[in-house]
């Protein structure tokens, strides 16, 4: 049956005769053929692997320059520039052994270089590697990357923090499209499932030059699952079980490719009961259910490449408000609860224009967020629809100069249908234009860029009784409104908003330099500015925020946040030793935060949004030892720190505690039945955090121990992947500084044993 399906699928391209092609042989430095080398043309979303003789071949390729990547475990990645492919082009590759991590092609930066060639230091992690750590959610896995943390509400809601900045200061990209899901809210999570995601790239620092407003703190860039190699059909099923939450995550995917056509589809269901703390009690209503569906289809020929992807994600989750009340294994959320539905559609295109090319990415995101307080009639019903575009024109290469010019934009509407309003109905329009140049000579790279942005926000006036005005109505704040106190930990506004019509402009620049001080030492220095326009909550708030028991008043006169960050990265690497140190200093003008006025409304102290200059500084340092001749043994250690202060010396809120992370990892093979085996022992020490803002409480230090074991098992004709993890092995009771349940004294999750199975069908 499988052979029949493959033959049928390949028949679709039977009429497409091979034109330009590239083929060759991949060998090691002893000229021995290397079978199973993964070869990928990122622009065409096209891949293949070498056969038993190290031979590979691509057909139906455009006649232009391409970067072609060769990756193989235990060897240095090759990212070869192939110029003007013709009929019968031959490219033979000799790969050098490398016992440390493979070099990766970085997609989130404009020139798609290998990380070793990149001006910016970008952290790259495969989702497979993050899952091997046994984390329950995607955001938990991200928080294991140095410099990345999370603001959590139980196990279901996690917001990314990059070097102390979070919320609208961190931009998230998926399928080449910026994710917009009301990320200003404390209880508005990442909204992505790790199924169908290949890897993540983390830009730690202002990336406004590439992405515009909201990227001043950094970017999380998720690369979607790759299509199957040409002329293959593959199916995959994986299942994970979680002891603590009695949880299950099941995912099934199918994909196939010809020379020109490719498709994939994947469905995932994720369900968890209330999580259990160290003493055995369960935190009531931290349960959640998630349904995720991803599909994609692509086509390429000698003139262009296009890929359409669609992601549907539905999340039903409880909002914990009672601490340790009813003890149950139920997976059905109680009231209050949230229902969040996301639709993400993306169209990624590359058009070849002689020696130049045009990248055009189009995206549409529909985010519907509902909150149910006492019944299935939503009290909060927010619909956010966003259309965005990103066009980049790659000019013909002139010597060692590579130049890209581009425009980006976004049209966004927010519509409320529930009784409560967090923010008013509004329309947001973005437009940006930029240019960036990359120049290489010998082992040096210099990159510079300049960008202009405009954001226009137009919101409607609204009264709590539901009477709406047009944009030109004058309207006084009414602070004597009814107090809708439902006594749970989430945002809530009185609902009175003035009309707003504001424009925000910003000009930003970046300059980066990378050089090899020696064969083993790489130095990177970057300076970049970034900005963030104030969000609707900061501009228009008028009501009670129950999460911190404050009455919040927005400020329609807020200015842009504008920052300037300097980064320094030094790396040393040889065959068995790797060391890195990253340092940064980030100065922010007009940093937006809340400050008490001394008044009280609705039995709550009034806080208003104001601005002050601020600074954040710190960095990460790490060491990886792979001693010779113990090629199977790895020791990795890293330390991360960040300090955030206002100009008056007060500390900024939501700054993660310092962390020291240590891992001993082994790799092994056992006869013919276990391949790619691994075992890991991890000790993560989080220091106390007493550098807190006025309304925060300090947090104690804690140390967690985690174990991992797994590999690929071969039992006769059955092959499957197996992983077993024990996180928080000694069932340590602790409260993370960035947990939103900290104010109620509720600890984080206790011991969690995770079993993972993966079958390639």
N, C-alpha and C positions, 0 to 999 in steps of 0.2 A: 504493500500500500504506500509506504513511504517513498519507494523508488518511483511509483506511478505519479505521486504528487509532485516529486521533484522534476520528472520529465515534463509533466503538464505545465509547471511553472516556468521551466526554462523555455518552453515553446513560445512564450510571449515575446521573447527576444530573437526568435529564429530569423526574422527578416532584417534584423539590425546587423549588418556585416561589419566585421572588425575593420577599423580604419587605423588610427594611430594606436600603437601598442608599446608597452615596455615589458621586458622580461629579463631574467638573469639568474645568477646563482649566488647563494649566500653561504659563505664558508667561515671557519674560524681562522686564527692566525697560523694554523698548521695546514691550511687549505683543505681541511675536512669539511664535508657538506654539513649544514645545520638544518635538520628537518624541524618543522613546527614553528619557525620564526613568524611572528605576526607582522604583517606589512599593511600600512594604512595610508590612504590618501584622504586627509581630513576634509579638504574642500569638496570632494565628491562623495563623502560618507561611504567610502568604498574600501573594502579590505580583502585580504587573502592570506594564506599561510604557505610556507614552502613545503614541498613534498619530501619524500624519503631521500631524494638526491639533492635537496637544497634548492630546487628550481621553483620559480614563481613566474606569474604572468598576469598582466592587466591588458584588456582590450577596450576599444571604443573610447579613447581618451582625447581630450582637446589638444590642439597643437599649441602649447604654451608652457610657461614655467610652472613647476609644481614642487612642493615639498613632500617628500615621501619618507615615512618613518618606519624603521625596522626595530622591533623590540623582541627581546628574548631573555628569559630569566638567566642571570649569571653573566650577562654580557652588556657592554655599554650600548645604550640606544643610539642609533644613527638617524639623523634628521637631514636627509640629503636634498639639496636643491637640484632638481632635474630641469634643464633648460631646453625648451622647444622640442617636445616629444614629437617624433615622426613615426613613419611606418617601420616597425622592426627595431625600435630603439633598445639597446642592450645596456643594462646597468648591473654589474657584478659588485657585490658588497662583501668586504671582509670585516668581521666583527671582533672586537677585542674583549677579552674576559674582564669582568668587573664584579667583585664580590659584594659591594654595597648596593644601595637602591638604584633602580633604573632611572635614568634621566627621562623626563616627561616633556612632551610638547604642550606648551601653555596656550590655551584657547582664549582665555579672558583678556589677554593683552593683544594689541592690534596687529603685531607682526608674526604671531604664532611661532615663536622660536622655542627651542629647547630651554628648560630652566637654566642650564649652564650658559646659554647665550643671552639670557634675558637681562635687561637693565633693572627691572623691578624684581625684588624677592617675592615670589608667589609660592604659597604653600599648596602642594598638590597631594590629595589623598584619594585612593580608590575607595568606593563604597564597600567593596569586598573586604578591604583591610579594616575599615571601621566596624563592619559587622563581626569580624573575627574577635573584636574586643568585647562582644557580648552585650553591647548597649541596646536598649529597648526601642529607642526612637532615633531618627536621623539627627535631631539637634543634640542628643546625648553624645552621639559619635563625634559631631563637630566640636563639642566642648573638650575633647581629648587632644585637639590640635593646639600647640602652644600659641598663646595670644588670643584664643577664642574661648568664650564662656557662654553661659545661658542664664537668663532670668526665667525661673520655672514656677508653675503653679501645679504641684503634683507631678505626675509623669506624663500628662496629656498635653500640657501647654508649655512650650519653650520658645523663648525669644533670643536670637543670637546677640552676643556682645563681642565686639572686636576692640581690644585694647581700651576698654572702659566706655565705649560708645555703643548705643543700642537704639532700638525703635526706628524712627525715621532717619537716623544718622547712619544706618547700615542698609545697603541695597542688596536685594536678592534677585538673581537671574536664574531662570530655568528655561530650557529649550531656546536659548538665545533671546529671551524676552524678560523684561523687568516685571517682577511680581508685585502687584498692588492688591493688598487685602486688609486695608484699614490697620496697618501695622503700627499706628500711633498708640493703640490701646494696650494696657497692661496684660489683658487676658486674650490677646489676639496672637496666636502662635505662628509658627513658620508656614503651615499649610501645605507641606510637601511630604510625600512618602518616599522612602529610599528605594522601593522597588522600581525597576526601570530607569535607575540613575547609575551612570557609569562611574563618575568621579566628581569631586568638588575641588575648586580652586579658590583660595582665600587671598584677597588683596588686603593687606593690613595697612590702611592709611588712605588719604584722599585719592579717589579715583574719579573725581568730578570731570576731569578732562575727557574721560572715555564715556561717562554715563550721566553727567549732569547733576541736578539737585538730588540730595539724599544720599550721595555716595561719599560724603566728606569723612565718614568714619571708616569706610571700607566696603568691600563687596564679597558676597558669597556667590560663586558662579558654578552652577550645577550642570555638568555635561550629561546629556541623556544617553541611554543605552545605545550602543552601536548596532547597526544592522548586521545581518549575517554575512559571512564571506561570500564572494561571488560563486554562483552555482551550488549553493547549499540551502537546505532547510533544516532548522534546529528548533527543538522544543525543550523547555526547561521548567522544572517544578521545584520550589523550595518551601520548606516549612520550618518555622521556629516556634519553640515552646518556652514559656517564661514561668518559673516556679512561683515567684513572689505574687504576681498578679493573676496567676492561673491563666495566663494570656496565650494567644495563638496568632501567628502571622503566616498566612499561606499565600503563595504567589505562583501563577502559571503563565508562561509566556511562549509564544511561537513567532518565529521570524524566518525570512528567506530572501534570497537575492539572485538576480541574474546579472549580466554585465551592466544593464541599464536600469532595471527596475529593482526595487527593494521594498519590503514591508515588514512590520512587526506589530504585535499586539500583546498586552499583558494585563492581567487582572489580579487584584490583591485584596484580601480581607484581613483586617487587624482588629482584635477584640481583647479587652482587658477588664478585669474586675478591680475593686479598690486595692491600692497598694498597701503593703504591710510594713510597719516600722519594726525596729529591732526587738521590741518586747512582745511582738506578736499581734498587736492591735492593728486594725485596718482603718485607714483614713477615709471616712464616709464620703461617697460621691466623687471619688477621683477616678471612677471607671469611665471607659470610653470605647467607641466602636468607629472604625474607619473603613471606608470602601474606596478603592483607587483603581482607575482604569486608564491605561495609556495605549495609544496606537499611533502608527506613523506609516507614511508611504513616501517614497522618493523616486526620482527619475533624473538621469543625467545623460547627456550626449556630448558631442564635441563643441557645442555652443554654450551650454548652461547646465547648472545643477539646481534642483529644487527639492525641498523636503517639507512635507506638511505633517505636523504632529498635533495630537489632541490629548489632553489630560483632564480627566474628571476625578474630583476628590470630594467625598462627603464625609464629614466628621460630626459625630454626635457625642458630646462629652458633658459630664457633670461638673458643676462648679462647687467645690467644697466650701461649706459654711458652718458645719456643725462639729468639726473635729472628729472625735471618736464616738459616733453615735451608733446607729444600727450596724452590727457586724454581720456581713453577708458576703457571699461569693457572686452575687448578681452582677451581670454585665450590662444591665439596662439602667441608664442614668436617671436619677431622680430630679425633681425640681429643687433649686434652679438649675437649668442646663442650657447648653448652647447647641445650635445646629448650624454648621457652616458648610456651604456648598461652593466649590470652585470649578469653573470651566476655564481652561487655558488652551487657546488655539495659537499655533505659530506657523509661519511660512518663512522658511530660510532659503534664500536664493543667491546664487553666484552666476553672474553673466560675464562671459569672456569677450573682451573687446580688443582684439589684437594683442599687444603687449601689456595692456592694462586690464583691469577687471572691476566689476561693481558688486559689492555685497549689499543685499537688501533684505532686512529682517522685518517682518510684520507680525504684530501680536494683538490678540484680543483676550482680555481677562474679565470674567464676570464673577464677582465675589458677593455671595448673599450670606449675611451673618444675622442669625436670629437668636434671641434670648427669651427663654420661657421661665417665668418666675413661679407661677402657681397653677398654670393650666397650659393646654396646647395652643392657646392663642398667644402669639408672640408679643411681649411688651416692647421688645426692641427688634426692629426689622430693617436692616440696612442693605441696600443694593448698590454696589460699586461696579460700574462698567468702565473699562479702560481700553482704549485703542492706542497702540504705540508703534512707531516706525523708527528704523535705524538704517541709514544709507551711508555706506563707506566706499569711496572711489579710490582704488589703488593706482596711482600714477605709474607710468612706465619707469622702471628702475634706471637711474642715471649713475653709472659707476657703482659706488658703494652707498649711494643715497636711496633710501626707500621712503616714499611719501604717501600719506593717506589724508584725504579731506573728506568731511562728512557732515551730515545733518541728522538730527534726532528730534523727535517730538512725541507728544502725548496729548490725547483728549480724554478727559475723565469726568464722569458724572456720578454724584452721590445722591441717592434718593431714599428717604425714610418713609416707611409704611406703618410702623408700630406706634404705640402710644407714647413711648419715651424717645427722646432724641439725645444722642451723644454729641453729634455735630449737625449743623444745618444742611438742608439740600444745597448742593453747590456744583459748580462746573470749574474744572481746572484745565488750563491749556499750557503746555510746555513747548518751547522751541529752542534748539541749540545748534550751533555751527562750530566746527573745530577743524584743526589741521595738526598733524604730528609727523615728525621726520626722524628717521633712524639712520645713523651713519656708523659704519664699521670699518676698522682698519686693524690688521693683525689681530690681537686678542682684545682690542678695545671696542667699546660700543658707546655711542653718545645718542641720546634720544631727547627731543624737545617737543613741546606742544603748546597750543594756545586755543582758548575756547570762549565763546560768548553764549549766555543763556538768558532766557526770559520765561518767567512763570506768571500767569495771570489767573487769579482766583476770584470767582464771582459767586456769592452765596445769597440765598433768599432769607428775608426776615421771617421769624416765626414766634408765635406766642404759645404758651403752654396749653391754652384752651383749644388749640388746633386751628385758630384763625391765622391764615397766612397773608402776608403783605407782599407787594412786588418789591423789586430791588430799590426803589426810590423812596419807600415809606420810611419816615423817621419813627423810632420806637425806643422807649425808655426801658432799661432793665427793671424787672419786677422781682425784688428779692423777698416778697411776702407770699411767694407761691406755696402750694401744698408740698409738704415734705414726703416724697414717695420713699419712705425708709423701709426697704424690704429686708434689711438686716443681713445682707450678705456682701461678700468681698468682691465687688466689681464696680465699674464706673457707672455713674448715673448723673444726669444733668437735670436742672429745673426745666429746661426746654425753651427758654426765652432767648432769641438771638436777634441781633441787629443785622441788617443787610450789610454785605461787605463787598467791596470792589477794589482789589489791590493788584499791583504789578510788582514783581521782584526781578531785578536784573543783576547779573554778575559776570565778571571776566576773570578767568582762571588760567594759570599756566603751570607747566611742569618741566623739570630738567633732571635728567638722570645720566649717570656715567657708570660703566662697568669696565673693569680691567683685570687682567691676570697679573698679579705682582710677581708670581713665579708659576711654575707648572702646577703647583698644588694649592696656591692661594688666590682667591678671588675676592675683589673688593667692589662693593656697590655703594654709590652715594646718590640719594634722590632728594629733591626738594620740590614740593608741590603744594598748590593752594586748592582749596575746595570750598563749597558753600552748601547751605541748606536753607530753603525758604521755610518760614514757620508754617506748621500744619494748622488745619482748621480748629482742632481742639485748643491749641495755644492761642489762636486768634479770637475764638468765639466762646469759650467755655463759660457756663453760667449755671452752676448747680453743685450738688453734693457728690463727692468722690468717696464712696464708702470704703474703698481699699485702704485709704489712709485717714478716713474720718475728717475730711477737709471740704469746705465749700470753695470751689475753684472759680476764679474769675479770669476770663481771657483778656488779651490786650490786642486790640485791632491795629495798634501802631507799631507792633514788633517789626524789627528789621531782619535782614538776612543774618544767619550765622555765617561767619567767614573765617576760615582757618588756614594756617600755613604750617606744614609738617616737614620736618627734616628726618630722613632715615639713613642709617648707616648699617651695612651688612658686611661682615667679614667671614669668609669660609676657608677652611683648610681641609683638604681631602687627599688621601692616598689610598693604597689598596686595602688597608686594614684599619684605617683611622679616619674619623670625620669629626670636625669641630665647627660650630658656627656661633656667632654672637650678633644679635640684632639690637640696635638702640634707636629710640625715636624721641623727638620732642615736638609736641603738637600744641600750638597756640591758637585759641579760638576767640575771635572778637564777637561780642553780642551773643554769648552763650545764653540759651533760654532755660529758665528754671522757675520754680514757684517759691514765693516768699510770703511769710505771714504778715497781715496788715494790723493785727491786734483786735480786729472786730470779730463778732460772732453772728452767724445767720443760720437759721434752722438748727440751732443747738450745735453748730460746728464752727470751728475757727475758720476765718476766711483767709485763703491764700490767693495771691494774684501772680500771674506770669510776668516776670521782669527779665532784664538782660544785664549781663556783666561779662567782662572778659575773663577767660579761664585758660588753664594750661593742663596738659596731660603729658607725662613722660614715663619712660621705663623701657622694657624690652624683653628679649628672650635669649637664653644661652643654652647650648646643647652639645652633647658629646655622644658619638657612636663608635664603639670599639668592636672590631671583628678580627680577633687575634689569629695570627698564623702559627701553627697549621690547623687550628681548631675552626675550620671553615663553617662549621655548623652552629657556632655560638655567637650571639650578639648581645652586647650590653649597651643600652641607650639611657641617657639621663638628660633632663631638660628642666630649666627653671624659668618662670615667667613672673614679671612684676609690672604693675602700673600704678601711678599715683595721679590723682586728679584734684586740682584746686582752683577756686575762684581767685581773682586778683586780690581780694581782701584777706586771703589766707584760709578761708573756710574750705572744707573738703567738698568735692562734688558727690552726689548720690550715686548709688548703683555701680560702684567701682569694685571689681572682683578682687578677692584676696590673693596674695602671692601663692604660687603653687610650685612644688618640686616633685617631678614625676620620674620614676625609675623603672626600667623594664629589663629583665633577662629573658631572651628569646632563643630558642633552638630550632633548627630546621633539620629534618632527617627523612630517610626512606628506609622502610623495612621490607626486605626481600621484594616480592612481586605484588604484595597485597596492600601496601600503603605507600603512596607517593605524596610529595609536597607536604609532608608532615610538619607540624609546628607545635611547640609548647611554649607558654609564656608565663612569667611571674612578674606581676606589676605591683609597685607600692607607690601610691599617690598621696603626698602630704600637702594639705592645704593649711596655710598659716592663719593665725587669728587676724581679724580685720577690725581695728579700732580707729581707723582714719575714716570717720563717717560724717555725713552731713547732719544738720540740726534735727531732722525728724527720723533718722535712722538709729538703729541699735547696733552695738558692736557684736561680733561673732567670734566664737571660740575656734581654735585650731582642731583639726582631726586628720587621721590617717586611714586610708582604705587600702585593702589588699585584694587583688584580683588575679584569678588564674584562668588560663586558656589552653585548650588542647584540640587538635584536629588534623585533618588531612583528607586526601582522596583515597578511598578504599576500593580495591578491586577484588570482587568475589566471583570467580568464574566469569560469566558474561555481564554481571551486574557491576556497574561503576557508580559511585555516589560520593559526594562530599559530606563530611561529618565535622561538626565543631561542638565543643562543650566548654562553657564558661561559667565560672562562679565569681560574681561581682559582689563586693563588700563581703568577702569570705567569712570574716569573723563577726558579721552581723553588728557592726559598729553603729551606735546611735549618734546621729549628728544632724546639724541644721546648716545648710549652705547659706552663705551670706546673701546670695541673690535669689533665695527662695521667697516667693510671695506669701508662703504660709509661716514664715519666721515670726511675724508679729503675733501669731496665735500660739507660738511655741510648739508647732507641729514638726517633727523630724522628717528628714528625707527617707527614701526607700531603704529597707533593710537588705538582707542577703537575697540575691536573685540568681538562680541557676538557669542558664539558657542553653537549650539544646537546638542545634541547627542541622537540617538535612537538605542536601541539594542534589537533584537528579537531572542529568542531561538526557532527555528521552530520545 
